[in-house]
Amino acid sequence: MKTMKRLIPALAALLAATAAGAQNAQLDGLLVTTSQFTPVDMMKYAQNNYSFTTGRVAAMGGAFTALGGDMASMGINPAGLGMYRNSVWGLSPAMTFTKNRNAYSTAHDNNASRFGFDNIGTVLQLSQRSSGLVSFNLGLSYNKMEDFNYRGSIRLPAAAGGSLLNIFQLQLNGLYDFLNTGTWNGLSEKALNNDPFNNGNIYIDEWGAVLGYQSGLFPGLGGDNMYGLNGLPENGNIAPSMRYESRGSIGEYNIAGGFNIDNILYLGFDFGFRDIYQKISFYYTEDYEGNYSGTAQQYLRQMNYNQYLLAQGSAFNFKVGAIVRPIPQLRIGIAYHSPSYSSVRKEYYASMGTSRYGDSTSKHFSSLVTGYDYAFNTPSRLLTGIAFTLGDYFAVSFDYERVWYNKMCYLSETYDIQESFRTAIGNDYRAADNFRAGIEVKPLPFFAIRAGYAHYGSPVKEKDAAGNDLVFKTIFTTSSDHISAGLGFWLGKATTLDIAYVYSRYKVAPYGLYYYNGPARLPQGTVGEVTYAPVGDITDGFLNRHTVTMSFNFFF
């Protein structure tokens, strides 16, 4: 329980303050709760994006629930494997270019590019007959399901008001004890000086305050048994800025089988094993502006607070599907994806640097690296599709997908913590509706033209129960739209080349850097209420991504 206290910092209290004196206190924001594992993590690691796949599927918007006959069918509707008439192996290298934008974006550090493989696999035809069970095909593949490669930067206008250091000061003076019990019991200097990052009485979300203490921003306890703030200019302007960078992806390894029954009914199954990896860094800076007369002033010039996260994990799911062809020109498909049992280890550490006017040296301190394991279930999915074909010359396909994000389930910790997650998920999340459409025209026997569109609905609500806009404490995308086009070439009897271009536009959920409103225990005495927050929340964010995919297929 000692480690849990450090890594799950008063989660129930932060979701809903329990003490009578803390019911109206609000503490939140990315920079205050970065180390936490939240429902947003569960949602991020549950998403599927069929734009990261083979060139043919990407070009047609991912609308392959009914169409089938592609390597990517394993991760969409495995019944589509039954449509293969030969064995095949293929690979799909891809290049992505990403640009981030929001209302406070700076002119640089918003672009990212990445090369990788979106799909590698093989389909083996293990049996073939003229009627009945016409064929059974076994598929093995890797497919990228989500991309976490992006970067961004913001700079808020300089203004007088609260600093992140003000929240750190409250933490030193007992803020988390107040949120839990309604009383203020601050951190002791003994705890701060004696291996504080291995102290069970110091929450991981208080590590920024510990680094501030080590940096000399908060002198020792005064006669009033409280920590002051050393050097923050009074009535000066504070200019916050932040850079962030994320790397990683979700990949799925598939073992699938597809059955062809009389060329009318196709059945399939798939075992999906997911690999989750995301490394994200936040580089936050406060510049302090003011008129400082005299020499050798010791006012703060700048504070840098950096936080680093590494999430690695795995997941397992099961998929079943069917496609029926009542007439040769019509295909109707349905597939079910089970919830994925997922486990993720999240590692965290932080560092701080400070500089002062009149002092050419700067101070830098770092925390230890700590980690914890989390288990959860992602939502189930139901996919339906319909496709019309005219021989090998024309195809049009439509998909509808329902994803129950409001049914995600947290499996770690105590029952009370699980119920806190269940309440938060029910309040903020909903089932998402996804639509995909694609068309393929083959004007020549060796050449195809393709186009597609996909819309992925937002898994989060825009308003809370009281009708207020939801603002989150981390950076993630919600709804997205994808426009695609591509070409297909038959390079002989046994080789094909598919080229796809996808333009994707993701909406970024509004988020806040830090926020506290409520009572405060300060050296001048406990005050009725304070508000510490930057000028505004980060809103109107969009992530634009360009993806170029080339797929090579070799039949044998």
Long-range contacts (C-beta under 8 A, 24 or more apart in sequence): 2-200, 3-200, 3-372, 4-413, 5-200, 5-201, 5-203, 6-199, 6-200, 6-202, 6-203, 6-204, 6-370, 7-35, 7-204, 7-370, 7-372, 8-36, 8-37, 8-372, 8-413, 8-417, 9-35, 9-36, 9-176, 9-203, 9-204, 9-205, 9-206, 10-176, 10-179, 10-180, 10-203, 11-36, 11-417, 11-420, 12-416, 12-417, 12-420, 13-176, 13-179, 13-180, 14-179, 15-420, 15-423, 15-424, 16-420, 16-423, 17-179, 18-180, 19-178, 19-179, 19-180, 19-181, 19-182, 20-182, 21-178, 21-182, 21-183, 21-519, 22-178, 22-179, 22-180, 22-182, 22-518, 24-518, 25-178, 25-179, 25-516, 25-517, 25-518, 25-519, 26-515, 26-516, 26-517, 26-518, 27-167, 27-175, 27-179, 27-515, 27-516, 27-518, 28-471, 28-473, 28-512, 28-514, 28-515, 29-473, 29-512, 29-513, 29-514, 29-515, 29-533, 30-282, 30-473, 30-474, 30-475, 30-511, 30-512, 30-513, 30-514, 31-164, 31-208, 31-282, 31-284, 31-305, 31-307, 31-513, 31-514, 32-164, 32-167, 32-205, 32-208, 32-473, 32-514, 32-515, 32-516, 33-205, 33-473, 33-474, 34-282, 34-307, 34-309, 34-348, 34-474, 35-204, 35-205, 35-207, 35-307, 35-309, 35-346, 35-348, 36-205, 37-344, 37-346, 37-372, 37-374, 38-424, 38-473, 38-474, 39-408, 39-410, 39-421, 39-424, 39-425, 39-428, 39-429, 40-472, 40-474, 40-476, 41-311, 41-344, 41-346, 41-374, 42-342, 42-376, 42-378, 42-408, 42-410, 42-425, 43-405, 43-408, 43-429, 43-459, 43-460, 43-476, 44-146, 44-148, 44-278, 44-476, 45-250, 45-276, 45-311, 45-313, 45-315, 45-342, 45-344, 45-378, 46-340, 46-342, 46-378, 46-379, 46-403, 46-405, 46-408, 47-145, 47-146, 47-250, 47-456, 48-75, 48-145, 48-146, 48-381, 49-145, 49-146, 49-147, 49-456, 49-480, 50-75, 50-76, 50-436, 50-454, 51-454, 51-482, 51-484, 51-502, 51-504, 51-547, 52-94, 52-118, 52-143, 52-144, 52-145, 52-146, 52-147, 52-249, 52-547, 53-92, 53-118, 53-119, 53-143, 53-144, 53-549, 54-90, 54-92, 54-118, 54-119, 54-498, 54-549, 54-551, 55-92, 55-486, 55-488, 55-497, 55-498, 55-499, 55-500, 55-549, 55-550, 55-551, 56-440, 56-450, 56-486, 56-488, 56-498, 56-500, 56-551, 58-118, 58-452, 58-484, 58-486, 58-500, 58-502, 58-547, 58-549, 59-438, 59-450, 59-451, 59-452, 59-484, 59-485, 59-486, 59-487, 59-488, 59-498, 59-499, 59-500, 59-501, 59-502, 60-397, 60-438, 60-439, 60-440, 60-450, 60-451, 60-452, 60-484, 60-486, 61-436, 61-437, 61-438, 61-451, 61-452, 61-453, 61-454, 61-482, 61-484, 62-399, 62-436, 62-438, 62-452, 62-454, 62-482, 63-385, 63-387, 63-397, 63-398, 63-399, 63-436, 63-437, 63-438, 63-452, 63-454, 64-385, 64-397, 64-399, 64-438, 65-321, 65-333, 65-334, 65-335, 65-383, 65-384, 65-385, 65-397, 65-399, 65-401, 66-323, 66-331, 66-332, 66-333, 66-385, 66-386, 66-387, 66-397, 66-399, 67-331, 67-333, 67-385, 67-387, 67-389, 67-395, 67-397, 67-438, 68-266, 68-323, 68-331, 68-333, 71-119, 71-121, 71-123, 71-139, 71-141, 71-143, 71-551, 71-553, 72-119, 72-141, 72-143, 73-139, 73-256, 73-258, 73-268, 74-121, 74-139, 74-141, 74-143, 74-254, 74-256, 74-270, 75-141, 75-143, 75-145, 75-252, 75-254, 75-270, 75-272, 75-319, 76-335, 76-383, 77-268, 77-319, 77-321, 77-322, 77-323, 77-333, 77-334, 77-335, 77-383, 77-385, 78-139, 78-254, 78-256, 78-257, 78-258, 78-268, 78-269, 78-270, 78-319, 78-320, 78-321, 78-335, 79-258, 79-259, 79-266, 79-267, 79-268, 79-321, 79-322, 79-323, 79-333, 79-335, 80-258, 80-266, 80-268, 80-321, 80-323, 80-333, 81-123, 81-137, 81-139, 81-256, 81-257, 81-258, 81-268, 82-135, 82-136, 82-137, 82-258, 82-259, 82-260, 82-266, 82-267, 82-268, 82-323, 83-258, 83-260, 83-266, 83-323, 84-123, 84-125, 84-135, 84-137, 84-258, 85-125, 85-135, 86-125, 86-555, 86-556, 87-122, 87-123, 87-124, 87-125, 87-555, 87-556, 88-122, 88-123, 88-553, 88-554, 88-555, 88-556, 89-121, 89-122, 89-123, 89-553, 89-554, 89-556, 90-119, 90-120, 90-121, 90-122, 90-551, 90-552, 90-553, 90-554, 91-117, 91-119, 91-120, 91-551, 91-552, 92-117, 92-118, 92-119, 92-120, 92-549, 92-550, 92-551, 92-552, 93-117, 93-118, 93-549, 93-550, 94-118, 94-144, 94-547, 94-548, 94-549, 94-550, 95-547, 95-548, 96-147, 96-149, 96-545, 96-546, 96-547, 97-545, 97-546, 97-547, 98-149, 98-150, 98-151, 98-543, 98-544, 98-545, 98-546, 99-543, 99-544, 99-545, 100-150, 100-151, 100-152, 100-508, 100-541, 100-542, 100-543, 100-544, 101-541, 101-542, 101-543, 101-544, 102-152, 102-154, 102-508, 102-538, 102-539, 102-540, 102-541, 102-542, 103-538, 103-539, 103-540, 103-541, 104-154, 104-155, 104-156, 104-536, 104-538, 105-152, 105-153, 105-154, 106-153, 106-154, 106-155, 106-241, 108-153, 109-151, 109-152, 109-153, 109-243, 110-151, 110-152, 110-153, 111-151, 112-149, 112-150, 112-151, 112-245, 114-147, 114-149, 116-144, 116-249, 117-142, 117-144, 118-143, 118-144, 118-549, 119-143, 119-144, 119-551, 121-254, 131-262, 132-261, 132-262, 133-259, 133-260, 133-261, 134-260, 134-261, 134-262, 134-263, 135-259, 135-260, 136-257, 136-258, 136-259, 136-260, 137-257, 137-258, 137-260, 138-256, 138-257, 139-254, 139-255, 139-256, 139-257, 139-258, 139-270, 140-254, 140-255, 140-256, 141-253, 141-254, 141-256, 142-251, 142-252, 142-253, 142-254, 143-251, 143-252, 143-254, 144-249, 144-250, 144-251, 144-252, 145-249, 145-250, 145-251, 145-252, 145-274, 146-249, 146-250, 147-249, 147-545, 148-246, 148-247, 148-248, 148-249, 148-250, 148-277, 148-278, 148-280, 149-246, 149-247, 149-248, 149-249, 150-245, 150-246, 150-543, 151-243, 151-244, 151-245, 151-246, 152-243, 152-244, 152-475, 153-241, 153-242, 153-243, 153-244, 154-241, 154-242, 154-538, 155-239, 155-240, 155-241, 156-239, 156-240, 156-241, 156-513, 156-534, 156-535, 156-536, 157-239, 157-535, 158-237, 158-238, 158-239, 158-287, 158-289, 159-237, 159-238, 159-535, 160-235, 160-236, 160-237, 160-238, 161-238, 161-532, 161-533, 161-534, 161-535, 162-238, 162-516, 162-530, 162-531, 162-532, 162-533, 162-534, 163-232, 163-238, 163-286, 163-532, 164-208, 164-240, 164-284, 164-286, 164-303, 164-305, 164-513, 164-514, 164-532, 165-212, 165-217, 165-229, 165-232, 165-286, 165-303, 166-229, 166-232, 166-516, 166-530, 166-532, 167-514, 167-516, 167-532, 168-208, 168-209, 168-212, 168-217, 168-218, 169-209, 169-212, 169-218, 169-227, 169-228, 169-229, 169-522, 170-516, 170-520, 170-521, 170-522, 171-205, 171-206, 171-208, 171-209, 172-206, 172-209, 172-212, 172-213, 172-218, 172-227, 173-226, 173-227, 173-521, 173-522, 174-521, 175-516, 175-521, 176-203, 176-205, 176-206, 178-519, 178-521, 184-521, 184-526, 186-221, 186-225, 186-226, 186-227, 186-521, 189-220, 189-221, 197-367, 197-368, 197-370, 198-368, 204-348, 204-370, 207-350, 207-367, 208-305, 208-350, 208-352, 210-367, 211-305, 211-350, 211-351, 211-352, 211-365, 211-366, 211-367, 212-352, 214-352, 214-365, 215-352, 215-353, 215-354, 215-363, 215-365, 216-354, 216-363, 217-300, 217-303, 217-354, 222-523, 224-523, 224-525, 226-521, 226-522, 226-523, 227-523, 228-523, 231-298, 231-299, 231-300, 231-356, 232-288, 232-299, 232-300, 233-288, 233-290, 233-292, 233-299, 233-300, 235-290, 236-288, 236-289, 236-290, 236-299, 237-288, 237-289, 237-290, 238-286, 238-287, 238-288, 238-289, 238-534, 239-286, 239-287, 239-288, 239-289, 240-284, 240-285, 240-286, 240-513, 240-534, 241-284, 241-285, 241-287, 242-282, 242-283, 242-284, 242-285, 242-513, 243-282, 243-283, 244-280, 244-281, 244-282, 244-283, 244-475, 245-280, 245-281, 246-278, 246-279, 246-280, 246-281, 246-475, 247-278, 247-279, 247-280, 248-276, 248-277, 248-278, 248-279, 248-280, 248-311, 249-277, 249-278, 250-274, 250-275, 250-276, 250-277, 251-275, 256-319, 263-325, 264-324, 264-325, 264-326, 265-322, 265-323, 265-324, 265-325, 266-322, 266-323, 266-324, 266-325, 267-320, 267-321, 267-322, 268-319, 268-320, 268-321, 268-322, 269-318, 269-319, 269-320, 269-321, 270-318, 270-319, 270-320, 271-316, 271-317, 271-318, 272-315, 272-316, 272-317, 272-318, 272-319, 272-340, 273-314, 273-315, 273-316, 274-314, 274-315, 274-316, 274-317, 274-340, 274-342, 275-314, 276-311, 276-312, 276-313, 276-314, 276-315, 276-342, 276-344, 277-311, 277-312, 278-309, 278-310, 278-311, 279-308, 279-309, 279-310, 279-311, 280-308, 280-309, 281-306, 281-307, 281-308, 281-309, 282-306, 282-307, 282-308, 284-513, 292-357, 295-358, 296-358, 296-359, 297-356, 297-357, 297-358, 298-356, 298-357, 298-358, 298-359, 299-356, 299-357, 300-354, 300-355, 300-356, 300-357, 301-355, 301-356, 301-357, 302-354, 302-355, 303-352, 303-353, 303-354, 304-352, 304-353, 304-354, 305-350, 305-351, 305-352, 306-350, 306-351, 306-352, 307-348, 307-349, 307-350, 308-348, 308-349, 308-350, 308-351, 309-346, 309-347, 309-348, 310-346, 310-347, 310-348, 311-344, 311-345, 311-346, 311-347, 312-344, 312-345, 312-347, 313-342, 313-343, 313-344, 313-345, 314-342, 314-343, 315-340, 315-341, 315-342, 315-343, 315-378, 316-340, 316-341, 317-341, 317-378, 321-383, 328-389, 329-388, 329-389, 329-390, 330-386, 330-387, 330-388, 331-385, 331-386, 331-387, 331-388, 331-389, 332-385, 332-386, 333-383, 333-384, 333-385, 333-386, 333-387, 334-382, 334-383, 334-384, 334-385, 335-381, 335-382, 335-383, 336-380, 336-381, 336-382, 336-383, 337-380, 337-381, 337-382, 337-383, 338-380, 339-377, 339-378, 339-379, 339-380, 339-407, 339-409, 340-377, 340-378, 341-375, 341-377, 342-375, 342-376, 342-377, 342-378, 343-373, 343-374, 343-375, 344-373, 344-374, 344-376, 345-371, 345-372, 345-373, 345-374, 346-371, 346-372, 346-374, 347-371, 373-412, 374-410, 374-412, 375-410, 375-411, 375-412, 376-408, 376-409, 376-410, 376-411, 376-412, 377-408, 377-409, 377-411, 378-408, 379-403, 379-404, 379-405, 379-406, 379-407, 379-408, 379-431, 380-404, 380-407, 392-442, 393-441, 393-442, 394-440, 394-441, 394-442, 395-438, 395-439, 395-440, 396-437, 396-438, 396-439, 396-440, 397-436, 397-437, 397-438, 397-439, 398-435, 398-436, 398-437, 399-434, 399-435, 399-436, 399-437, 400-433, 400-434, 400-435, 401-433, 401-434, 401-435, 401-436, 402-431, 402-432, 402-433, 402-434, 403-431, 403-432, 403-434, 403-459, 404-431, 405-429, 405-430, 405-431, 405-432, 405-459, 405-460, 406-430, 406-431, 407-431, 427-461, 427-464, 427-465, 428-460, 428-461, 428-464, 428-470, 429-459, 429-460, 429-461, 430-458, 430-459, 430-460, 430-461, 432-456, 432-457, 432-458, 432-459, 433-457, 438-484, 440-488, 442-488, 445-490, 446-489, 446-490, 446-491, 447-487, 447-488, 447-489, 447-490, 448-487, 448-488, 448-489, 449-486, 449-487, 449-488, 450-484, 450-485, 450-486, 450-487, 450-488, 450-500, 451-484, 451-485, 451-486, 452-482, 452-483, 452-484, 452-485, 453-481, 453-482, 453-483, 453-484, 454-481, 454-482, 454-484, 455-479, 455-480, 455-481, 455-482, 456-480, 456-481, 456-482, 458-507, 460-509, 469-510, 470-509, 470-510, 471-510, 471-511, 471-512, 471-537, 472-509, 472-510, 472-511, 472-512, 473-511, 473-512, 474-511, 475-508, 475-509, 475-511, 476-508, 476-509, 477-506, 477-507, 477-508, 477-509, 477-543, 478-506, 478-507, 478-508, 478-509, 479-506, 479-507, 480-504, 480-505, 480-506, 480-507, 481-505, 493-555, 494-554, 494-555, 494-556, 495-552, 495-553, 495-554, 495-555, 496-551, 496-552, 496-553, 496-555, 497-550, 497-551, 497-552, 497-553, 498-549, 498-550, 498-551, 498-553, 499-548, 499-549, 499-550, 499-551, 500-547, 500-548, 500-549, 500-550, 500-551, 501-546, 501-547, 501-548, 501-549, 502-545, 502-546, 502-547, 502-549, 503-544, 503-545, 503-546, 504-544, 504-545, 504-546, 504-547, 505-542, 505-543, 505-544, 505-545, 506-542, 506-543, 506-544, 506-545, 507-541, 507-542, 508-541, 508-542, 508-543, 509-541, 510-537, 510-538, 510-539, 510-541, 511-537, 511-538, 512-537, 512-538, 513-538
